[in-house]
Amino acid sequence: CVFGPCSAGSYMTESGCQQCRENTFSAAGASSCTSCPQDMVSAAGSRSEDDCDFKKYPTCNCWTAKCGFCSSLECTVEQDLANSNRGVVVHSTPNRRTFDAIMLYDEDGVKLGQFQWNLKSIFLSGCVQCRTPRALKKSQK
């Protein structure tokens, strides 16, 4: 049995076209799927590297009694900024009265500082002795 070329998002197997799994992609006529770059993800059946996107981490509002007003590490989103070249991406809808914030902790849960912003101002507190991680410096070149 002879099969025609597979469409993008699929690859040829002995039994016909097979859809690419999550975190992989393929162009039309492919014999295999290609993995997305490190720290990137895609849906099954992705057609190109453009379909790969950075992994989305859940956001949280730790400023609640349940989370000890940001003192409970179980309510945080963990990212290894020292070994990542992607930094932090935050989407917020700031206003003039309250601040949005990113709290910065070390591996042991000790608060290093915080970054706060609203429509009127931006503040960075603590962490004045922090050095830019080597991986982040490399990503800017």
N, C-alpha and C positions, 0 to 999 in steps of 0.2 A: 504494500500500500504506500502511495506517495502522498505526502501532505504538502500543501502550499506553505509559503512563508508565514510565520506568526506575526500578528500585529504587535505594535508597541505595548509594553506591559506584560508580555508573554514571551516564552522561549520554547524552542523545539525539543521534544523528547522522542523516544522510540514509539510512543503511543499517540503522539500528536502534540498540540500546543498546550502548555501548562502556564497558568498565571504566576507571575513573580510574587514571592512572599512579601510580607511587611518588611520595610527597611531595605528593599532592593528595587531595582528598576531595569528596564531594557528598552532598546530601540526596536523598530520593526525588523524582522528577520533574524533576531538574535538566537544564538544557540545556548545562552546562559544568561542569568541575571547578574547585575553588578551591585555590590553592597553600597549603601549610602556612605558618605564620609563619616569619620568618627564623630560621635555625639549628635548625629543627625538621624532622623526617622522619616519613614514614608508609609503610605497606605499600600496594601496589597494591590498589585496591578499598576504600579507607578510606571510612567513612560519615559522619564528622563531624570537626570540629576537635579533638575529644577524642581522636581516634586519632593525632593528631600528637604526637610526643614529642621531647625534646631528643636530638640525635645522640649516640650512645654512642661514646666513644673507647675504644680498647683499653687495658687496664691492663697494666702490666709489672712485673716484679721486676728492677730494674736492679742489685740488690745481688748480682751474680754476677761471677765472673772474666771471663766473656765480655764483659760490659758495663763492665769496669773499675771495678766497685763504684761505679756511678752517675756515673762520669766521662765516659762515652761518650754524647753527645747522640743518637746513633742509637737508643738504647734508651729514650728518654723519650717521653712523650705531650705534644705541643705544644698549648697553649691560649693564646689572646691575651686575657689577663685585663684588660688596660688598655682594650680596646675591646669587651668583652663585658659584658652585664648579667646573665649567668647564674651566674658564679662557678664553683666546682669542687664536684662531688658525688663523694664517695668512699664506697664500701661496703667495710667491713673487719670482721674478726673479731678484735678485740684480745684480748690475754691480759695477765697480770701481769708476765711476764718480759721480753718483747721489745717493741720499739716499731715501729709502723707510721709511715711518714713521707711527706710531700710535700716534694720539693726544689724550691726556687724559683730560677730562672735568668733573666738578662736575655737580650735578643735576640742577644748575642754569646757566650752560653754561660758567662758569669761567674756563679758562684753568689752569690745574694743572701741566702739563708737557707734554713731548713727548719722545717717544722711537724711535730712528732712527738707521738704519743699511745700510751698503753696503758691498761689498766684502773686504774692507779694515778695517772697524771699526764698533763699536757699541757705541751709546751714549744714556744716559738717562738724561734728563734735567728737572729741576723743581721737585716738588713733593718729596723733600728730607725728609719731615716730615711725609709722609704717612706710615700708619701701615698696615700690611697684614690683609685683612678682615678675620674675624673669620671663615666664610664658606670656604675660600680658605685654611686656616690652617688645618681645619678638613679634607679636601679632600686629603691632603698629608699624612695622617696617615694610 
